[in-house]
Amino acid sequence: MAATMTCPGCGNDIESTDDLEESEAVTEIDTEGGTVTPYGDKTGDLFLCKACKRPLGFERH
Protein backbone atom coordinates (compact mmCIF):
# COMPACT_ATOMS: atom_id res chain seq x y z
CA MET A 1 0.00 0.00 0.00
CA ALA A 2 1.36 3.38 -1.00
CA ALA A 3 1.60 6.30 1.40
CA THR A 4 -1.02 9.04 1.20
CA MET A 5 -0.56 12.76 1.63
CA THR A 6 -2.80 15.52 2.90
CA CYS A 7 -3.20 18.77 0.98
CA PRO A 8 -1.96 21.61 3.21
CA GLY A 9 -4.44 23.97 1.55
CA CYS A 10 -7.74 22.20 2.17
CA GLY A 11 -6.93 19.07 4.18
CA ASN A 12 -8.10 16.72 1.40
CA ASP A 13 -6.45 13.28 1.50
CA ILE A 14 -4.52 12.56 -1.69
CA GLU A 15 -4.62 8.78 -2.12
CA SER A 16 -4.21 8.35 -5.90
CA THR A 17 -3.81 10.27 -9.15
CA ASP A 18 -7.62 10.53 -9.22
CA ASP A 19 -7.24 13.11 -6.41
CA LEU A 20 -4.85 15.24 -8.50
CA GLU A 21 -5.26 17.53 -11.46
CA GLU A 22 -2.46 17.77 -14.01
CA SER A 23 -1.42 21.27 -15.05
CA GLU A 24 1.19 22.68 -17.41
CA ALA A 25 4.83 21.64 -17.50
CA VAL A 26 7.14 23.59 -15.20
CA THR A 27 10.89 24.15 -15.31
CA GLU A 28 13.05 23.46 -12.30
CA ILE A 29 14.94 26.59 -11.19
CA ASP A 30 17.70 27.52 -8.79
CA THR A 31 17.55 30.79 -6.85
CA GLU A 32 20.95 31.71 -5.51
CA GLY A 33 22.29 35.16 -4.68
CA GLY A 34 19.17 36.91 -5.95
CA THR A 35 19.36 35.35 -9.43
CA VAL A 36 17.19 32.73 -11.10
CA THR A 37 18.78 29.96 -13.15
CA PRO A 38 16.50 27.55 -15.04
CA TYR A 39 17.55 23.98 -15.61
CA GLY A 40 16.46 23.44 -19.21
CA ASP A 41 16.69 19.67 -19.05
CA LYS A 42 14.66 19.30 -15.86
CA THR A 43 10.97 19.94 -16.51
CA GLY A 44 7.89 18.14 -15.34
CA ASP A 45 4.13 18.21 -15.17
CA LEU A 46 2.73 20.21 -12.28
CA PHE A 47 0.12 18.42 -10.15
CA LEU A 48 -2.58 20.27 -8.23
CA CYS A 49 -5.02 19.20 -5.53
CA LYS A 50 -8.25 18.46 -7.39
CA ALA A 51 -10.31 19.97 -4.55
CA CYS A 52 -8.61 23.37 -4.08
CA LYS A 53 -6.10 23.60 -7.00
CA ARG A 54 -3.10 24.10 -4.69
CA PRO A 55 0.19 23.01 -6.34
CA LEU A 56 1.45 19.85 -4.62
CA GLY A 57 4.42 18.70 -6.73
CA PHE A 58 5.70 17.87 -10.15
CA GLU A 59 6.80 14.81 -12.05
CA ARG A 60 10.17 15.03 -13.79
CA HIS A 61 10.53 14.07 -17.42
RARA-V218017 format. One record per residue. N is the residue number from 0. RES is the residue in one letter. OMEGA is omega in whole degrees, 0 to 359 (none if undefined). D_CENTER is the distance of its C-alpha to the mean C-alpha in Angstrom with 1 decimal. Layout:
BEGIN
N & RES & OMEGA & D_CENTER
N & RES & OMEGA & D_CENTER
END
This chain:
BEGIN
0 & M & 181 & 21.5
1 & A & 178 & 17.9
2 & A & 175 & 16.5
3 & T & 176 & 14.8
4 & M & 178 & 12.5
5 & T & 179 & 13.3
6 & C & 179 & 11.3
7 & P & 181 & 12.6
8 & G & 185 & 13.2
9 & C & 179 & 15.4
10 & G & 179 & 16.1
11 & N & 176 & 15.3
12 & D & 178 & 15.2
13 & I & 184 & 12.5
14 & E & 180 & 14.9
15 & S & 179 & 13.9
16 & T & 176 & 12.1
17 & D & 180 & 14.6
18 & D & 181 & 12.8
19 & L & 173 & 9.6
20 & E & 181 & 9.8
21 & E & 180 & 8.8
22 & S & 182 & 8.9
23 & E & 176 & 10.2
24 & A & 178 & 9.8
25 & V & 179 & 9.0
26 & T & 177 & 11.3
27 & E & 180 & 11.0
28 & I & 174 & 13.6
29 & D & 178 & 16.1
30 & T & 182 & 17.8
31 & E & 178 & 21.2
32 & G & 178 & 24.5
33 & G & 178 & 23.3
34 & T & 178 & 22.2
35 & V & 179 & 19.1
36 & T & 177 & 19.0
37 & P & 172 & 16.7
38 & Y & 186 & 16.5
39 & G & 182 & 17.5
40 & D & 181 & 17.2
41 & K & 176 & 13.6
42 & T & 178 & 11.3
43 & G & 178 & 8.7
44 & D & 179 & 7.4
45 & L & 178 & 4.5
46 & F & 183 & 4.3
47 & L & 171 & 6.2
48 & C & 182 & 9.0
49 & K & 183 & 12.0
50 & A & 186 & 14.3
51 & C & 177 & 13.4
52 & K & 177 & 10.5
53 & R & 176 & 8.7
54 & P & 182 & 5.0
55 & L & 181 & 4.0
56 & G & 178 & 1.7
57 & F & 181 & 3.5
58 & E & 180 & 7.1
59 & R & 177 & 9.9
60 & H & none & 13.0
END
